[in-house]
Amino acid sequence: MRDINRRWFMLGTLTTAVSGSVMGLLNRLSRTWAMPTMEQKESPSSAPRQVIKFTNGISLELVTRNNEFLGVGRIAAGNIALRSGRRPMFVEIRNPNGIHLCNYTIAQHNITDNSVELQFSMHYREGGLMEWMLHSVRNRYNTADWTTEPLQATDTVLWLKIRPVTRNLGGRKYIGLSYQYRYQSQSIPIYKILDRGTWELGGHAVGNEFWMRHSFTPSITSVDSVEQLYSTEWYLPSATNPNALQFLPLQTVFQGFTFTAAKAGTLVTWAKKVSHIRSLFEKPRGVDEIVHWHEHCADLGKELVTSPIEVLWAPGELDRVGRANAYEAVRELVYETLHTQIGMRRERVTTYSMIEQWDNADLKRYTQLGLPKLLKAGIKTVGLANHFQNNMNTFGVGNMACTIDWKVADSVGEENLRAFCNKAKANGAKVEMWGNTALSTFGLKQWDRNGAKSRIDYLPKEGSIMEVIERSRDPFVRNLSNAIESDHYAPVFAVLNLRDPVIREYWLKQWKQAHDEIGLEGIFLDSSSNLSSDKFHFIQLPNAGSKDAATGKTHQLFNERPAQEPPAAILSQYYAHLELMTQMQKIGYRYCGEDIGVFGVHRSGPPILARLDNLPLWAECITDFDVLALQKASVNPNEVFFRGLAYRMMWYMFWDIKSDQLSFNYGSLRGDFDRPTDWHILLLKVFSKVNDLMINREILRDQKGVVYRVDGQQILWAFQNFDFKLSANSLVRDENTGKNLQTNVLHAVKHHVYRING
């Protein structure tokens, strides 16, 4: 019965007398009740503000109300607002036990025209839902006294440091600031700080253009009205639960920085350190602001220091070409800085093919038929499906993405995979293979044996992952209910704990053996963000089962919660993921991931039609050359093909296994339009010739072409017929034709690529 019908049914059972009595009581009470008096607080927009001015021209407001610090208000460069200040920018801090910090007060401060240092005291309130979950997969509830007023957090301190910043990027001067939080507490451990702010040039979202390379929303969005909605969340209405993803890692899914352009100039924000930061960017309906949410994450502990967030502004309105060049200058700063910090090599895309099938593979046929065609077409990286032991090639069930162990399956044959790799390497190509950091739950069940063997051919345990799991103290990542983490792949995957030294050693040992003895030289890490970098290992009782955790009362029939619960643990997998991939590079692998973040080459992103107005953003990414979709959209496919390569966005080439033909389309050859032409293959080979010199990109005015400049050489990709003036008489090679000429004015021909010396 629906609730409303139940309520009417209940009312209908009352007798007339009772009903009249109840209504009379309600009428009498309505005359005698007084409305509660509500404390009237100032809105943040009307609260007192102290203006701080830095020597570089940046000013900011500190907003307080009755001694409570509300946050940083309007920030401006001269008279240009970088944020409106309606919502003061500050943190929200809750810990997983249901403790919420509040009522921040400035306890100490040191403010000059070159720095702001604030130290805060605060109160805490305890109660409500906890992040921790029960075995029943329901959130625990903190049952503290709900009448208790917020208490002083006497052993807890928060610091905020703000510094002015000046940078030169791409020939433009940027001014701005950096800000950083530091938290310490002896009694309230945390593992994340939520940093909340809005950033909109001119103080209004309308008129701003937001550039964020993304799969689920347009990568360049112009805010044209207050009612417009923009969000980087993944809302999927075709799913029963449409709320797929909300916060995503800033550096391993997003591009590592934000880029906003408007008439008032260019606004950039980025995190200066490699950090587990989970972000969400939104322009809500009915609000003239662009909201930046950042969860600064770490292991659960008594101290958390966030990465400094740097905010930069440069004056002057730029056209689309100017914005793309400014974006590229920022990208270079961010990528170079973050890679250097962790010692990871910056990967560069190459011509790329993929042979992927979801049933049993015949590697001999791959080597004899498919590989020669791909090599002849100029392919430098050949991507393969998972040929380690998996559900499909070992037990004949779905699917090849579900790894059982990191050993080549018997049905594949290690010698066959080795022959494939050797032939590719002998012809100047590298073989990349699919991999992940989770195990198949189906495969794990073979080790959990009851009864007599029937129908299943068990794998030998000696030297297997199962021996490693038994030696490991903590082999799997656990979620908040203590179930093995599987992300949205439940009940298929069991995510491995990359911080467990035994698990990590075995994983690297098996991949090193595959490199040294078989010849693999690349890894495509499937689900690199949601199954690897963006995970936490939750341990509610780290010493469970140990003598320390036992009560020692063997006669006790029942257990009770201790007055002081032992410390829990929450361990971020973020650094373990990046360190694992850095170690893979040292072994000899190239790293490709299923993400579009900062690190590695990227096999992910939206279809080509969603990239047409933002092709320059997709450097070091691989995507489908969907000729049919482009033709239906009345777009010249060859124009898109050439420009994609010019911007270092690579096109998949597939060997269609059934028809034994090359195709741009995954899974079939739909028609002649899917077949690579001699012109396509020529350009792929040209790309390989100039790939190493495609550094320091500049898009030419009016999009006449793209030029790269490094070590006294230039690489020009011509989008039009035009004259390209050179600083001196130079040797020029037309890479399309192989012809050389000496000139100081290059008469560039559309869709030709030139190498210029001098």
VOGU-3710 file (C-alpha; in Angstrom, 3 decimals, decimal comma):
1> mrdinrrwfm> 0,000/0,000/0,000  1,348/3,434/-0,900  2,156/5,726/2,054  -0,442/8,336/1,183  -3,200/5,692/0,969  -2,034/4,204/4,250  -2,275/7,614/5,916  -5,826/8,169/4,643  -6,773/4,645/5,707  -5,506/5,321/9,219
11> lgtlttavsg> -7,453/8,565/9,428  -10,562/6,882/8,102  -10,643/4,413/11,021  -11,106/7,164/13,586  -14,633/7,535/15,015  -16,390/10,849/14,593  -15,978/11,627/18,260  -12,302/10,868/18,285  -11,797/12,730/15,057  -13,547/15,757/16,462
21> svmgllnrls> -11,487/15,651/19,639  -8,262/15,474/17,688  -9,245/18,356/15,429  -10,326/20,454/18,412  -6,993/19,834/20,107  -5,142/20,855/16,975  -7,222/24,022/16,675  -6,554/24,977/20,302  -2,853/24,318/19,937  -2,651/26,418/16,795
31> rtwamptmeq> -3,824/29,444/18,827  -1,406/28,933/21,706  1,762/27,740/19,938  4,413/30,357/19,291  6,766/30,109/16,343  10,341/29,395/17,516  12,680/32,320/17,349  15,422/31,720/14,780  18,831/33,307/15,203  19,343/35,686/12,305
41> kespssaprq> 22,812/35,297/10,848  24,451/37,444/8,268  24,722/35,798/4,876  28,323/35,208/3,775  27,905/37,859/1,091  27,185/40,533/3,739  29,724/39,392/6,334  32,709/41,639/7,188  35,700/41,333/4,847  39,350/42,216/5,305
51> vikftngisl> 41,147/42,999/2,035  44,745/41,817/1,600  46,862/43,159/-1,284  49,944/41,357/-2,556  52,880/43,026/-4,257  52,154/41,263/-7,566  48,756/42,970/-7,919  46,572/40,200/-6,481  44,052/41,125/-3,794  41,890/38,831/-1,680
61> elvtrnnefl> 39,265/39,098/1,035  39,172/37,276/4,369  35,518/36,803/5,380  34,464/36,474/9,034  31,194/36,530/10,968  31,145/36,997/14,755  34,770/35,818/14,927  33,982/32,730/12,822  36,151/32,447/9,731  33,961/31,734/6,696
71> gvgriaagni> 36,688/31,631/4,062  38,416/33,610/1,339  36,049/35,917/-0,519  36,602/37,808/-3,744  40,025/37,419/-5,346  41,070/39,902/-8,008  43,973/40,842/-10,246  43,789/44,621/-10,184  40,132/45,308/-10,928  39,533/41,945/-12,666
81> alrsgrrpmf> 37,718/39,489/-10,414  39,047/35,924/-10,548  36,212/34,669/-8,358  32,982/36,304/-7,276  33,345/35,776/-3,541  29,634/35,069/-2,976  30,606/31,675/-1,608  33,704/32,070/0,585  36,375/29,557/-0,387  37,237/27,220/2,474
91> veirnpngih> 37,378/23,594/3,557  34,909/21,066/4,854  36,420/18,404/7,092  34,620/15,266/8,259  36,266/12,115/9,446  34,982/8,602/8,674  33,666/8,167/12,222  30,968/10,819/11,849  32,853/13,781/13,349  32,386/17,126/11,616
101> lcnytiaqhn> 34,645/20,123/12,303  32,986/23,547/12,479  33,176/27,092/13,898  36,680/27,897/12,664  38,331/30,854/14,391  41,597/32,563/13,528  43,831/31,810/16,519  47,027/33,267/15,053  47,861/35,148/11,906  50,817/36,593/10,064
111> itdnsvelqf> 49,752/38,827/7,180  52,073/40,843/4,942  51,974/42,080/1,366  53,822/38,901/0,385  52,102/36,171/2,392  49,093/35,200/4,480  49,506/32,608/7,220  46,451/31,729/9,277  46,162/29,243/12,136  42,671/28,108/13,110
121> smhyregglm> 41,083/26,656/16,190  37,727/24,957/15,806  34,884/22,975/17,335  33,653/19,517/16,457  30,250/17,904/16,396  29,818/14,147/16,592  26,898/12,065/15,314  25,031/10,933/12,240  26,066/8,643/9,427  29,619/7,352/9,394
131> ewmlhsvrnr> 31,545/6,415/6,270  32,308/3,025/7,807  29,864/0,306/6,885  28,525/-2,835/8,505  28,828/-6,352/7,138  25,251/-5,852/5,973  26,569/-3,121/3,623  24,744/-0,360/5,457  26,424/2,714/6,890  27,159/2,679/10,596
141> yntadwttep> 25,527/5,425/12,641  27,411/7,416/15,222  25,011/7,302/18,175  26,485/10,210/20,122  24,167/12,439/22,171  22,340/14,592/19,642  21,695/17,349/22,197  25,394/18,000/22,755  26,536/21,363/21,450  29,733/21,536/19,377
151> lqatdtvlwl> 32,796/21,045/21,586  36,183/22,705/21,367  38,677/20,562/19,434  41,483/21,390/21,819  44,162/19,251/20,167  43,287/20,047/16,555  44,822/22,771/14,378  44,390/23,847/10,760  46,784/26,130/8,893  46,232/28,016/5,642
161> kirpvtrnlg> 49,150/29,536/3,737  48,676/31,846/0,754  51,541/33,201/-1,368  51,686/35,461/-4,446  52,929/33,837/-7,672  54,284/35,184/-10,956  55,042/32,958/-13,965  55,875/33,299/-17,646  54,215/30,680/-19,838  54,166/30,615/-23,608
171> grkyiglsyq> 55,388/34,205/-23,811  52,643/35,506/-21,477  53,028/36,836/-17,952  50,714/35,263/-15,365  50,142/36,566/-11,857  48,250/34,792/-9,125  48,615/32,977/-5,852  49,090/29,546/-4,337  47,280/28,239/-1,276  47,843/25,194/0,892
181> yryqsqsipi> 46,216/23,620/3,970  47,842/21,663/6,768  45,845/19,727/9,376  47,000/18,216/12,684  45,013/16,475/15,426  45,767/14,013/18,197  42,198/12,722/18,489  40,426/13,246/15,138  42,230/11,408/12,328  41,204/12,219/8,747
191> ykildrgtwe> 42,060/11,010/5,257  40,623/13,816/3,149  40,045/17,551/3,165  37,336/18,914/0,902  38,506/22,183/-0,659  35,521/24,195/-1,953  35,676/27,289/-4,112  34,381/28,946/-7,240  36,514/30,421/-10,006  34,935/32,615/-12,684
201> lgghavgnef> 36,664/35,398/-14,607  35,017/38,771/-14,164  33,116/37,410/-11,172  30,541/35,719/-13,442  30,427/32,299/-15,085  28,502/33,664/-18,047  30,996/34,651/-20,719  33,591/32,130/-19,533  34,823/29,227/-21,647  35,917/26,156/-19,676
211> wmrhsftpsi> 38,492/23,803/-21,237  38,660/20,347/-19,647  39,546/17,266/-21,698  36,768/14,880/-20,773  34,793/11,823/-21,842  31,370/12,561/-20,391  30,828/16,225/-21,169  32,032/18,661/-23,874  35,764/19,339/-23,558  35,272/23,028/-24,374
221> tsvdsveqly> 32,139/24,577/-22,892  31,033/28,184/-23,297  28,795/29,398/-20,483  26,076/31,391/-22,207  23,357/31,665/-19,560  22,850/31,474/-15,817  20,437/28,556/-16,298  23,020/26,473/-18,154  24,297/23,278/-16,505  27,813/21,927/-16,800
231> stewylpsat> 29,270/19,093/-14,742  32,177/16,698/-15,036  30,211/13,957/-13,292  29,103/10,924/-15,307  25,339/10,735/-15,254  24,135/7,745/-17,273  20,322/7,712/-17,666  20,389/4,366/-19,490  21,572/2,670/-16,284  19,294/1,618/-13,426
241> npnalqflpl> 21,590/3,605/-11,174  22,377/6,567/-13,439  24,894/8,069/-10,985  28,000/6,461/-12,432  30,879/8,728/-11,322  31,102/12,062/-9,506  34,541/12,974/-8,141  37,446/11,810/-10,328  41,237/11,963/-9,858  42,541/15,345/-10,989
251> qtvfqgftft> 45,831/13,956/-12,300  45,049/10,401/-13,444  41,663/11,030/-15,096  41,448/14,776/-15,604  44,194/16,757/-17,344  45,769/17,933/-14,074  44,689/21,582/-14,373  41,734/23,813/-15,201  41,780/26,344/-18,012  39,181/29,120/-18,256
261> aakagtlvtw> 39,182/31,836/-20,911  37,096/34,981/-21,295  37,336/38,610/-22,403  38,952/39,318/-19,040  41,873/37,008/-19,812  42,946/33,452/-19,004  42,565/31,707/-15,640  44,458/28,540/-14,713  44,417/26,385/-11,574  46,635/23,374/-10,923
271> akkvshirsl> 48,026/21,234/-8,117  51,807/21,623/-7,931  52,525/18,201/-6,440  51,639/14,661/-7,440  48,717/14,067/-5,110  45,611/11,951/-4,707  43,112/14,711/-5,418  39,558/13,795/-6,415  37,841/16,660/-8,230  34,466/17,773/-9,528
281> fekprgvdei> 33,810/20,859/-11,646  30,297/22,231/-12,030  28,360/25,203/-13,298  25,021/24,588/-11,497  21,706/25,630/-13,002  20,612/29,063/-11,875  24,020/29,986/-10,473  26,510/32,354/-12,102  29,558/30,499/-10,744  31,919/27,670/-11,737
291> vhwhehcadl> 32,444/25,488/-8,679  35,721/23,648/-8,082  35,540/20,794/-5,582  38,796/19,084/-4,586  39,084/16,187/-2,161  42,716/16,197/-1,028  43,253/12,573/0,010  45,905/10,658/1,924  46,216/7,767/4,348  44,045/8,073/7,462
301> gkelvtspie> 46,199/9,842/10,010  46,698/12,673/12,447  48,254/14,985/9,875  47,309/15,859/6,298  49,115/18,401/4,128  47,459/19,277/0,833  49,248/19,944/-2,418  49,644/23,674/-3,041  46,983/24,812/-5,497  48,279/27,492/-7,825
311> vlwapgeldr> 45,916/30,019/-9,413  47,238/32,013/-12,398  45,764/34,820/-14,470  46,995/36,502/-17,656  45,268/39,541/-19,188  43,949/39,862/-22,717  41,221/38,203/-24,728  42,503/35,448/-27,016  40,923/33,903/-30,091  40,525/30,125/-30,358
321> vgranayeav> 44,059/29,638/-31,692  45,533/31,818/-28,956  43,630/29,898/-26,321  44,795/26,561/-27,697  48,419/27,716/-27,628  48,037/29,069/-24,094  46,433/25,767/-23,040  49,371/23,851/-24,496  51,891/26,001/-22,607  50,088/25,253/-19,335
331> relvyetlht> 49,871/21,547/-20,162  53,634/21,435/-20,713  54,286/23,048/-17,322  51,950/20,692/-15,466  53,018/17,479/-17,212  56,740/18,161/-17,003  56,516/19,145/-13,329  54,513/16,103/-12,231  56,472/13,548/-14,249  59,755/14,899/-12,913
341> qigmrrervt> 58,545/14,669/-9,312  57,912/10,918/-9,480  60,678/10,032/-11,913  58,275/8,836/-14,595  59,119/9,110/-18,281  56,688/11,117/-20,404  55,234/8,701/-22,926  54,712/9,719/-26,550  52,115/8,239/-28,824  53,185/6,215/-31,874
351> tysmieqwdn> 51,297/4,774/-34,821  49,075/2,186/-33,186  47,150/-0,949/-34,038  45,118/-3,381/-32,021  44,349/-7,060/-32,435  41,679/-7,865/-29,894  39,373/-10,839/-29,809  37,158/-12,098/-27,038  37,459/-15,780/-27,848  40,477/-18,031/-28,227
361> adlkrytqlg> 43,329/-16,465/-30,178  45,486/-18,159/-32,782  48,817/-16,366/-32,326  50,395/-18,289/-35,191  47,768/-16,821/-37,524  48,367/-13,391/-36,017  52,066/-13,703/-36,822  51,639/-15,098/-40,315  48,768/-12,923/-41,577  47,960/-9,928/-39,405
371> lpkllkagik> 51,337/-8,680/-38,226  52,937/-8,351/-41,702  50,052/-6,175/-42,889  50,324/-3,910/-39,856  54,094/-3,576/-40,188  53,770/-2,754/-43,880  51,283/-0,006/-42,946  53,904/1,661/-40,732  52,566/0,580/-37,338  55,078/1,021/-34,493
381> tvglanhfqn> 52,983/-0,288/-31,567  50,807/-3,398/-31,817  48,316/-3,757/-28,976  47,112/-7,232/-28,007  44,333/-8,471/-25,795  45,064/-10,267/-22,530  46,943/-13,502/-23,235  47,812/-14,227/-19,652  45,617/-16,850/-18,010  42,075/-15,517/-17,901
391> nmntfgvgnm> 38,502/-16,753/-17,613  38,104/-17,152/-21,369  41,354/-18,768/-22,472  41,654/-21,009/-19,406  38,112/-22,037/-18,456  36,064/-21,010/-21,496  33,849/-18,526/-19,639  33,560/-14,725/-19,823  35,837/-13,056/-20,291  39,400/-12,269/-21,398
401> actidwkvad> 39,518/-9,173/-19,142  39,307/-11,356/-16,030  42,871/-12,359/-15,176  43,516/-15,602/-13,304  47,311/-15,377/-13,167  50,121/-13,491/-14,904  51,314/-16,471/-16,923  50,731/-17,013/-20,626  47,773/-19,356/-21,054  48,415/-22,856/-22,382
411> svgeenlraf> 45,794/-22,264/-25,082  47,865/-19,309/-26,331  51,313/-20,816/-26,033  54,242/-18,861/-24,678  56,327/-19,803/-27,725  53,637/-18,392/-30,045  53,491/-15,064/-28,218  57,310/-14,918/-28,227  57,424/-15,483/-31,989  54,915/-12,677/-32,519
421> cnkakangak> 56,960/-10,269/-30,369  60,242/-11,221/-32,029  58,864/-10,584/-35,509  57,459/-7,208/-34,476  60,721/-6,170/-32,834  62,785/-7,260/-35,835  60,728/-4,867/-37,947  60,997/-1,872/-35,594  57,681/-2,282/-33,751  56,823/-2,935/-30,104
431> vemwgntals> 54,127/-5,254/-28,736  51,838/-3,975/-26,012  49,537/-6,269/-24,052  46,424/-5,662/-22,004  46,807/-5,928/-18,234  45,153/-4,945/-14,986  45,628/-5,066/-11,228  42,696/-7,290/-10,276  42,010/-11,016/-10,238  39,014/-12,946/-11,480
441> tfglkqwdrn> 36,764/-14,074/-8,641  35,858/-17,078/-10,810  39,525/-18,009/-10,981  39,940/-17,618/-7,237  37,166/-20,118/-6,558  39,241/-22,968/-8,018  41,407/-22,804/-4,905  38,413/-22,981/-2,571  37,759/-26,690/-3,022  35,059/-28,825/-1,413
451> gaksridylp> 34,004/-32,290/-2,480  35,333/-34,388/-5,304  36,825/-32,873/-8,453  34,259/-32,660/-11,255  34,525/-31,089/-14,743  37,102/-28,408/-13,811  40,773/-28,846/-14,701  42,468/-27,067/-11,837  45,625/-25,060/-12,435  48,743/-26,126/-10,529
461> kegsimevie> 49,159/-24,224/-7,304  52,945/-24,353/-7,174  54,423/-21,037/-8,305  50,966/-19,520/-8,830  49,362/-16,314/-7,591  47,529/-18,401/-4,986  50,796/-19,214/-3,223  51,529/-15,503/-3,192  48,101/-14,667/-1,773  48,628/-17,167/1,038
471> rsrdpfvrnl> 51,979/-15,558/1,914  50,547/-12,043/1,738  49,315/-10,293/4,854  46,791/-8,159/2,986  46,442/-9,231/-0,667  43,213/-7,444/-1,616  41,847/-3,932/-1,367  38,862/-3,886/0,981  35,941/-1,485/0,830  34,153/0,191/3,735
481> snaiesdhya> 32,178/-2,951/4,597  35,332/-5,122/4,429  34,258/-6,780/1,184  36,964/-7,234/-1,452  36,888/-4,148/-3,685  35,587/-4,674/-7,195  34,387/-1,198/-8,172  31,390/-1,476/-10,513  32,618/-4,863/-11,757  31,116/-6,827/-8,836
491> pvfavlnlrd> 31,094/-9,769/-8,536  33,721/-10,333/-11,251  36,931/-8,666/-10,012  38,954/-8,760/-6,823  41,220/-5,698/-6,701  44,771/-6,379/-5,553  46,423/-4,324/-2,835  49,342/-2,663/-4,632  50,842/-1,626/-1,292  51,325/-5,212/-0,187
501> pvireywlkq> 55,010/-5,976/-0,897  54,419/-9,662/-1,661  51,672/-8,944/-4,203  53,663/-6,127/-5,756  56,832/-8,224/-6,064  54,995/-11,066/-7,810  53,129/-8,761/-10,231  56,364/-7,046/-11,285  58,264/-10,340/-11,472  55,735/-11,835/-13,883
511> wkqahdeigl> 55,675/-8,754/-16,125  59,483/-8,562/-16,089  59,646/-12,181/-17,174  57,183/-11,419/-19,974  59,439/-8,556/-21,078  62,767/-10,361/-20,808  61,796/-13,840/-22,000  58,812/-13,234/-24,305  59,442/-9,742/-25,665  56,499/-7,637/-24,474
521> egifldsssn> 57,424/-3,938/-24,366  54,174/-2,164/-23,579  51,284/-2,469/-21,146  47,768/-1,181/-21,622  46,496/-0,897/-18,050  42,765/-1,510/-18,168  40,643/0,528/-15,724  43,820/2,372/-14,711  41,873/4,927/-12,683  38,866/3,186/-11,189
531> lssdkfhfiq> 40,582/-0,124/-10,398  44,088/1,122/-9,656  44,899/4,756/-8,855  41,634/5,928/-7,281  41,233/3,302/-4,596  41,430/3,173/-0,810  42,117/0,102/1,293  39,792/0,337/4,306  40,748/-1,647/7,424  38,372/-1,195/10,352
541> lpnagskdaa> 40,356/-3,414/12,718  43,978/-3,767/11,572  44,842/-6,297/14,284  41,742/-8,448/13,903  42,468/-12,066/14,830  45,671/-11,198/16,679  46,317/-11,642/20,387  46,146/-7,879/20,841  42,621/-7,816/19,451  41,318/-10,689/21,564
551> tgkthqlfne> 39,539/-10,088/24,880  41,300/-12,929/26,635  37,998/-13,933/28,257  37,346/-17,370/26,815  34,258/-17,814/29,013  32,604/-14,646/27,626  29,513/-15,505/25,587  28,916/-12,051/24,144  31,068/-9,195/22,880  30,659/-5,490/23,400
561> rpaqeppaai> 32,168/-2,479/21,710  35,170/-1,152/23,695  35,004/2,301/25,234  37,865/3,342/22,975  37,898/1,627/19,606  41,348/0,705/18,259  42,665/2,875/15,427  41,469/1,979/11,955  43,467/2,324/8,740  42,626/3,800/5,342
571> lsqyyahlel> 45,371/3,462/2,746  45,375/5,332/-0,553  46,484/3,282/-3,580  47,345/6,390/-5,608  51,112/6,545/-5,167  51,388/2,759/-5,310  49,751/2,834/-8,749  52,090/5,519/-10,098  55,162/3,918/-8,556  54,163/0,581/-10,115
581> mtqmqkigyr> 53,948/2,132/-13,578  57,252/3,969/-13,048  58,851/0,644/-12,142  57,330/-0,909/-15,278  59,060/1,779/-17,345  62,376/0,890/-15,699  61,822/-2,752/-16,639  61,417/-1,629/-20,241  57,704/-1,093/-20,750  55,808/1,780/-22,314
591> ycgedigvfg> 52,744/2,748/-20,299  49,311/3,201/-21,831  46,207/3,546/-19,665  42,445/3,537/-19,893  42,211/7,152/-18,782  42,856/10,623/-20,166  44,950/11,980/-17,329  48,506/13,278/-17,086  50,523/10,042/-17,173  51,103/7,648/-20,055
601> vhrsgppila> 49,470/7,337/-23,468  45,678/7,236/-23,355  43,278/4,711/-24,843  40,076/6,363/-23,709  37,804/9,295/-24,430  34,683/10,240/-26,382  33,959/9,413/-30,057  35,542/11,551/-32,750  32,486/13,747/-33,334  32,823/14,992/-29,746
611> rldnlplwae> 36,450/15,999/-30,407  36,066/17,975/-33,630  36,065/21,439/-32,036  38,790/20,517/-29,538  41,304/18,332/-31,403  44,361/20,167/-29,955  43,418/18,892/-26,465  43,897/15,223/-27,376  47,680/14,931/-27,666  49,061/11,486/-26,754
621> citdfdvlal> 45,591/9,931/-27,094  44,362/7,154/-29,395  40,874/7,098/-30,888  38,726/5,593/-33,637  38,824/7,078/-37,138  35,080/6,675/-37,710  34,767/7,594/-41,370  31,055/6,808/-41,534  30,198/9,095/-38,589  32,255/11,918/-40,091
631> qkasvnpnev> 30,593/11,532/-43,483  27,136/11,574/-41,904  28,111/14,789/-40,092  29,228/16,307/-43,448  32,817/16,540/-42,250  35,773/15,782/-44,526  37,346/12,646/-42,995  40,765/13,245/-44,540  40,926/16,758/-43,096  40,234/15,334/-39,636
641> ffrglayrmm> 42,738/12,509/-40,147  45,547/14,921/-41,034  44,780/17,396/-38,247  44,535/14,651/-35,649  48,057/13,493/-36,465  49,292/17,083/-36,504  48,039/17,498/-32,924  49,615/14,138/-31,900  46,264/12,355/-31,638  46,655/8,865/-33,072
651> wymfwdiksd> 44,151/6,746/-34,987  43,523/3,072/-34,262  44,203/0,619/-37,055  42,715/-2,837/-36,615  43,507/-6,133/-38,230  40,089/-7,656/-38,824  40,703/-11,265/-37,861  37,817/-12,837/-39,774  38,362/-11,097/-43,111  42,154/-10,805/-42,796
661> qlsfnygslr> 42,053/-7,114/-43,751  43,106/-3,823/-42,199  40,289/-1,604/-41,008  39,764/1,660/-39,165  36,622/0,146/-37,621  36,695/-2,095/-34,567  35,199/-5,514/-35,191  34,498/-5,439/-38,922  35,114/-3,819/-42,273  31,814/-2,035/-42,963
671> gdfdrptdwh> 32,824/-0,891/-46,436  35,683/0,507/-48,500  35,576/3,691/-46,433  36,939/1,724/-43,446  39,941/0,475/-45,414  43,164/2,530/-44,984  44,265/4,073/-48,281  47,804/4,624/-49,512  47,441/8,279/-48,460  46,534/7,321/-44,882
681> illlkvfskv> 49,450/4,900/-44,683  51,836/7,500/-46,120  50,873/9,977/-43,406  51,278/7,367/-40,671  54,801/6,680/-41,924  55,517/10,419/-42,111  54,336/10,778/-38,508  56,838/8,110/-37,424  59,662/9,918/-39,225  59,049/13,230/-37,443
691> ndlminreil> 57,584/11,944/-34,169  60,684/12,559/-32,059  60,859/16,179/-33,242  57,202/17,044/-32,529  57,929/19,025/-29,355  56,986/22,603/-28,375  53,812/22,956/-30,417  52,409/26,176/-31,863  49,207/26,440/-33,872  49,684/29,071/-36,554
701> rdqkgvvyrv> 47,389/32,082/-36,956  44,123/31,367/-38,788  44,868/27,651/-38,298  47,092/27,554/-41,349  48,993/24,716/-39,765  50,917/23,449/-36,763  54,642/23,902/-36,199  56,936/22,185/-33,695  60,350/23,631/-32,815  63,193/21,736/-31,125
711> dgqqilwafq> 67,014/21,592/-31,382  67,224/24,028/-34,283  64,670/22,118/-36,356  61,027/22,757/-37,187  58,272/20,342/-38,195  55,417/21,968/-40,106  52,040/20,324/-40,718  50,224/22,443/-43,336  46,434/22,759/-43,099  46,311/25,174/-46,063
721> nfdfklsans> 48,350/26,316/-49,036  50,329/29,281/-47,676  53,756/30,888/-47,520  55,744/30,077/-44,397  58,541/32,581/-43,862  61,806/31,290/-42,454  64,341/33,309/-40,495  67,125/32,364/-42,909  67,806/30,358/-46,014  67,073/26,836/-44,783
731> lvrdentgkn> 67,138/23,237/-45,927  63,573/21,979/-46,170  62,471/18,399/-46,731  58,946/17,580/-47,922  58,320/14,372/-45,966  55,352/13,450/-48,185  57,457/13,380/-51,359  60,986/13,020/-49,979  62,154/16,062/-51,961  64,601/18,641/-50,548
741> lqtnvlhavk> 64,816/22,357/-51,273  66,750/25,395/-50,025  64,624/28,455/-49,341  63,742/31,284/-46,957  60,047/31,210/-47,921  58,383/27,824/-47,925  55,380/27,589/-50,260  53,590/25,051/-48,075  51,130/22,685/-49,721  47,969/21,595/-47,911
751> hhvyring> 48,285/18,224/-46,130  52,044/18,084/-46,522  54,550/17,754/-43,683  57,913/19,543/-43,760  61,144/19,139/-41,819  63,062/22,438/-41,670  66,722/22,638/-40,640  68,074/26,022/-39,620
//
